[in-house]
Amino acid sequence: MRPRRFPFPPLPLVATFFLLAIIAAGVGSPGLAAESAEPAARRYRVLMLLWRGETEVEAGFRSYIQERALPFDLIVRDAGQDPARIPELVAEARQLKPDLVYTWGTPLTLGAVGAYDRTDPAHHLTDVPILFTMVAYPVESRIVPDPNSSGRNVTGTTHTVPVEAQIRAIRAFLPMQRLALLYNPIEPNAVINVGELRRAAKSLDFELLAQPLPLDAVGRPDPGALPALIDRLAAWEPQFLYLGPDTFIGDHRQTVTGEALRHHLPVFTATERPIRDSAVLIGLVAPYFHLGRFTAFKAEQILVQRRLPQTIPVETLHRFTYFVKLPVARELDLYPPLAILNYAEVLE
């Protein structure tokens, strides 16, 4: 630490000792002593509204805060994947009056802030900075009109890798003319993703075999239908089964990838969650931990640097990670080309 510099010339030695004696004896104006004491650093309260508990994203967020010694106090609430809980979380946010609200995922973010052209101050948060993360398609879901500026008290990060980059990643491993996927037809992210893939299929010349999940009597996807649907998709002989930003499919990733493996059908994922504990072969993803750190950097911009959220662009990571799972490659007898090993993260 550098020695502290004072804005006045050094005192003669006798005067210095006299001044120190006065201070030691407690002589002097109490007001002067109070004014010379440095004020305590301000602390900021961050209310974290989570969708399914803490994830690697929050671990990264906490890591950045600790590393930078940021004066943030985190208050955590979990919606438990229940949309009906969002209004009570919004009401609590109004009562707590935090300095920043962090929201995880599209349903929770939309419930907290509303679409940019349908915001209702009676039901949405408008007077507190909002920082979202894990929103797959912030423009298409109408959270922001433009990634460069939300035009309101909102900014955030997205984990979605551009679809064209995903297709190139698949074709770097294996030629691909047919791509299969299952999706939840009542989940906005999943439906938007299917639309993106359909556009990519036209421009990049491949056939998309998109199979929506059937709904049960109460309008929810039926997980019991997964094996039969994968049987049907496998019969069309696609080169890959695709896992995108679909919460339902992510929740049932082990069933989906296990059934695909039974059919000798390799699986590609565009999100990190299935990489660790299911039979995915390859993935091109924005790692959740790094995304959390990037999100914390934006929190620092808002709270410490005093930047307005609408002046901070919505972004994803600038670099993605290509994963290859060797145990799955061995079981499928599909080994990565040597060129991929120059940049891929290989998991044993």
C-alpha positions, -999 to +999 in steps of 0.1 A: +000+000+000+014+034-009+019+060+020-010+084+023-003+119+009-016+149+028-026+181+012-004+203+034+034+207+039+052+187+066+051+202+101+082+209+121+092+180+143+081+198+176+048+208+162+042+173+150+048+159+185+025+186+199-003+177+174+000+140+182-002+147+219-034+166+215-049+138+194-038+112+220-053+133+249-086+136+231-083+174+229-101+191+201-135+195+186-157+164+185-172+177+153-137+178+137-130+142+148-163+131+133-156+149+100-121+134+097-134+099+101-140+082+067-176+073+061-185+036+060-186+022+024-222+019+012-235-016+008-260-026-019-289-051-016-294-074-045-326-094-046-321-126-066-353-141-080-345-177-091-365-201-111-351-235-099-328-228-071-292-218-072-272-230-103-237-227-116-247-192-129-252-180-093-219-197-083-202-176-109-221-145-098-210-150-062-174-158-073-171-124-091-185-105-061-161-122-037-131-118-060-138-080-064-149-076-028-180-058-040-203-044-012-233-065-022-257-082+002-276-110-016-312-118-008-323-150-024-358-161-033-368-192-054-400-195-075-396-233-076-406-233-113-441-222-103-454-192-123-481-187-098-454-175-073-441-147-094-467-121-083-458-126-046-421-123-054-428-090-073-448-078-043-420-087-019-395-069-041-416-037-038-416-041+000-379-048+003-369-019-021-335-035-030-309-016-051-311-042-078-333-072-088-316-102-105-340-125-124-333-159-138-349-172-169-376-160-194-408-168-175-396-152-142-381-122-160-413-116-181-434-120-149-412-094-131-409-067-158-435-075-184-430-072-222-414-039-231-446-028-249-470-041-223-455-031-190-481-025-162-466-006-132-494-022-110-480-057-117-444-052-129-412-038-114-404-004-131-387+017-104-357-006-096-329-017-119-335-052-133-306-075-143-317-107-160-298-138-169-305-172-186-330-156-210-326-175-242-342-150-266-346-116-249-357-098-281-380-125-294-397-129-260-402-091-260-382-084-229-361-059-248-368-043-282-331-043-291-300-059-275-282-026-276-307-009-253-338-020-235-351+015-235-360+010-198-346+000-164-336-034-176-305-052-190-290-087-187-272-116-202-282-145-224-268-180-227-279-187-262-252-196-288-262-184-323-280-212-342-257-210-372-227-215-349-244-245-334-250-261-368-213-255-378-203-272-345-224-303-353-210-304-389-174-301-376-179-334-359-200-353-385-218-344-418-254-336-410-284-335-434-312-343-409-315-329-374-341-342-350-355-325-319-382-328-293-397-297-278-423-284-253-449-266-274-461-245-244-426-231-235-418-198-253-380-204-254-385-238-270-410-226-296-387-196-305-358-220-308-377-242-332-384-211-354-347-202-354-338-237-364-363-238-392-348-206-407-314-221-403-325-253-421-334-232-452-302-212-453-278-240-443-295-268-462-306-295-438-339-311-429-354-304-394-374-331-378-392-312-351-415-332-328-437-314-303-445-332-270-481-342-265-499-326-236-518-344-209-553-337-196-542-306-177-522-291-206-487-302-195-461-321-215-463-359-209-429-373-200-442-408-204-444-401-242-406-395-245-394-431-254-421-436-281-413-401-296-376-409-298-384-442-314-403-423-341-375-398-346-348-424-348-368-442-375-362-412-398-325-417-394-313-382-384-276-377-378-281-359-345-308-353-319-307-317-307-313-304-272-320-267-270-331-241-244-361-261-233-366-265-195-389-296-198-364-314-220-336-303-198-354-317-167-358-351-185-324-350-202-313-384-188-343-401-203-340-384-236-303-390-241-305-425-227-332-434-253-312-417-280-281-437-271-302-469-272-309-460-309-272-452-315-283-416-321-257-389-311-270-359-291-259-323-294-267-297-268-268-259-270-269-255-232-245-267-205-269-284-182-271-318-200-233-319-205-225-330-170-249-358-162-264-372-193-254-391-225-247-361-247-220-365-272-211-329-280-222-294-272-214-258-280-224-238-249-219-206-229-206-220-196-230-211-168-202-202-143-187-177-167-221-163-176-227-157-139-194-138-136-203-117-167-237-110-151-220-098-119-198-075-139-230-059-152-243-056-116-211-038-108-216-014-137-251-006-125-245-003-087-208+008-084-203+027-116-238+041-115-246+033-151-282+032-162-294-003-173-307+010-206-272+021-215-257-014-209-263-038-239-278-073-234-250-097-243-239-133-242-203-145-237-178-135-263-164-171-264-181-204-262-169-239-252-171-269-274-175-301-253-169-337-263-178-366-240-154-394-248-173-422-229-203-415-251-181-413-282-167-448-273-202-462-269-213-448-302-180-456-319-179-420-331-146-403-323-140-366-328-119-355-358-084-345-348-090-309-357-117-306-330-093-318-303-073-286-309-100-265-293-125-288-276-128-295-239-128-332-237-146-349-208-137-384-196 
